[in-house]
Amino acid sequence: MKKGMLVPALLGVLMVCRVQAVSERLELAPAGGRSEPQVATLCEAGEVYLAQHMGEQGRWVSSADKKSCMTDKLEILEYCKKAYPKRDITNIVESSHYVRVSGWCKPGRTKCKLSRWVKPYRCLEGPFQSDALLVPEGCLFDHLHNQTKCWESHRWNATAADTCRERNMNLRSFAMLLPCGISLFSGVEFVCCPKHLKGT
């Protein structure tokens, strides 16, 4: 594989389709870009905070009425749809990394300075498209697909990491394949890199 090569989500899917789909999404973005729709929920014992979603300017915005902590996937999907009414939100997937979200508000409060590391949920738009993964030189792209396994992203992440470890490599990145329910998927694509490479 050449350095910087983008790999299509599913084997047999033409690269032309992926490039066209990405181009169409970019054309929909207004001048200055558009933030990816995502929501964040905070679960702390004995405390209630308002959920947040990513605003158009790339900043987190508190919900007017939706309270954390949300753990039910259907409830999170419904919040995505409410937060982004002009977008065709069809599913959710937990982010692959933690982000620091500030401004957690308690209902009825105006001073909101609390900051916490959380894993947001990405609100997926339209027909499902897996993310394209970058494959650095010396790394390997692979995928696992099993229609009898309908798992959340963290379980597929662990499975991909185990597969990389069996090859004496580290998991660099991963993306979900083929949704089979709300925040559930029947496969994963991933990139394994040698352990000596930085950023793996």
Residue pairs with C-beta under 8 A, 6 or more apart in sequence:
1 7
1 135
1 137
1 139
1 140
1 141
2 137
3 136
3 137
4 134
4 136
5 134
5 135
6 15
6 18
6 132
6 133
6 134
6 135
7 132
7 133
7 135
7 141
7 189
8 14
8 15
8 17
8 18
8 132
9 18
9 129
9 130
9 131
9 132
9 175
9 177
9 189
10 130
10 143
10 177
10 178
11 143
18 129
18 132
21 129
22 132
28 34
34 56
35 54
35 55
35 56
35 57
35 58
36 54
36 122
37 53
37 54
37 80
37 83
37 84
37 87
37 89
37 122
37 123
37 125
38 53
38 54
38 95
38 120
38 121
38 122
38 123
39 51
39 52
39 53
39 54
39 76
39 79
39 80
39 83
39 120
39 121
39 123
40 51
40 52
40 53
40 60
40 99
40 101
40 118
40 120
40 121
41 51
41 52
41 68
41 69
41 70
41 71
41 76
41 118
41 121
42 49
42 51
42 68
42 69
42 101
42 104
42 116
42 118
43 68
43 69
43 71
44 69
44 116
47 106
48 67
48 68
48 106
48 107
49 67
49 68
49 104
49 105
49 106
49 114
50 62
50 63
50 64
50 65
50 66
50 67
50 68
50 104
50 105
50 106
50 107
51 62
51 63
51 66
51 67
51 68
51 70
51 79
52 60
52 61
52 62
52 63
52 101
52 103
52 104
53 60
53 61
53 63
53 79
53 80
53 83
53 84
54 60
54 61
54 120
55 61
60 101
60 102
60 103
62 103
62 104
62 105
62 112
63 79
63 83
66 79
66 82
67 107
68 104
70 76
70 79
73 92
73 182
73 183
74 182
76 92
76 121
76 183
77 89
77 91
77 92
77 123
77 182
77 183
80 89
80 92
80 121
80 123
81 89
81 123
83 123
84 123
87 123
87 125
88 125
88 126
89 123
89 124
89 125
90 124
90 125
90 126
90 127
90 128
91 124
91 128
91 179
91 182
91 183
92 121
92 122
92 123
92 124
92 182
92 183
93 121
93 122
93 124
93 153
93 176
93 183
93 185
94 119
94 120
94 121
94 122
94 152
94 153
94 154
94 183
95 119
95 120
95 121
95 122
96 153
96 157
96 173
96 174
97 119
98 117
98 118
98 119
99 117
99 118
99 119
99 120
100 115
100 116
100 117
101 115
101 116
101 117
101 118
101 120
102 113
102 114
102 115
103 112
103 113
103 114
103 115
104 112
104 114
104 115
104 116
105 112
106 112
121 183
128 178
128 179
130 175
130 176
130 177
130 189
131 175
132 175
133 141
133 173
133 174
133 175
133 189
133 190
133 191
134 173
134 191
135 141
135 191
136 172
136 191
136 193
136 197
138 193
138 194
138 197
139 169
139 172
139 191
139 192
139 193
139 194
139 197
140 167
140 169
140 191
140 192
140 193
141 189
141 190
141 191
142 163
142 189
142 190
142 192
143 177
143 187
143 188
143 189
143 190
144 156
144 159
144 160
144 163
144 187
144 188
144 190
145 177
145 178
145 186
145 187
146 186
146 187
147 178
147 180
147 186
148 186
149 186
149 187
150 180
150 181
150 184
150 185
150 186
151 159
151 184
151 185
151 186
152 183
152 184
152 185
153 176
153 183
153 185
153 188
156 174
156 176
156 185
156 187
156 188
157 171
157 174
157 188
159 188
160 171
160 174
160 188
160 190
161 170
161 171
163 190
163 192
164 170
164 171
164 190
164 192
167 192
168 194
168 195
169 192
169 193
169 194
169 195
169 200
170 192
170 193
170 194
170 195
170 197
170 200
171 190
171 191
171 192
171 200
172 190
172 191
172 192
172 193
172 197
172 199
172 200
173 190
173 191
174 188
174 189
174 190
174 191
175 188
175 189
175 190
176 185
176 187
176 188
177 185
177 186
177 187
177 188
177 189
178 185
178 186
178 187
179 185
179 186
180 186
193 200
194 200
